[in-house]
Amino acid sequence: MSTEHVTQEAAKLLDQLKDIHIPAPTGGWTPSLNVWWVSVFSLVTTLIFIIAIRRYYLRTRTRRYALNELVQMQARFESHGQRQQLLNELNTLLRRMAMINYDREKISPLTGKYWLEFLDRSGRTKDFSQGIGQVLIQAYQPSPDDFDEHALIEVVKQWIKRQL
């Protein structure tokens, strides 16, 4: 091959080259479609997360209130030492929680052993009908039997924590 032939081939190849086309400025950065999809996905995920946290917070509101009330009852009992008043307050708190979480018409007539059996069923325990919780049905008697206040409060606390 002669140099003249190579030069002609090179000239043909150079003629086929086109200049680099630079697009006109658009005035700002335009994100690609993938960036938009990631942004939308992130936004939707964040909204779902916020909604889930809010629903959990609202659903556990009564539980937090009841646990706070239980702490206040324990403090009041330690100051006055009246067992019957503690039993009345615990029964009232349990009934209020039960009426909020369960059918009011089925809960309100329950008394005595039926009330304790309901507490056992709904709390998945036997501590009310066969344990320390039996003393709750003595709340309206003139002088209830001696009982371990801290153990009873702990049983009530566990029942509240197991609700919805």
Protein Blocks (a to p, Z undefined) as FASTA:
>chain_A
ZZklmmmmmmmmmmmpccddddddehiacddfklmmmmmmmmmmmmmmmmmmmmmmmmmm
mmmmmmmmmmmmmmmmmmnopaklmmmmmmmmmmmmmmmmmcfklmmmpgcjllmmmmmm
mnopaklmmmmmlmmmmmmgmbdcdddfklmmmmmmmmmmmgZZ
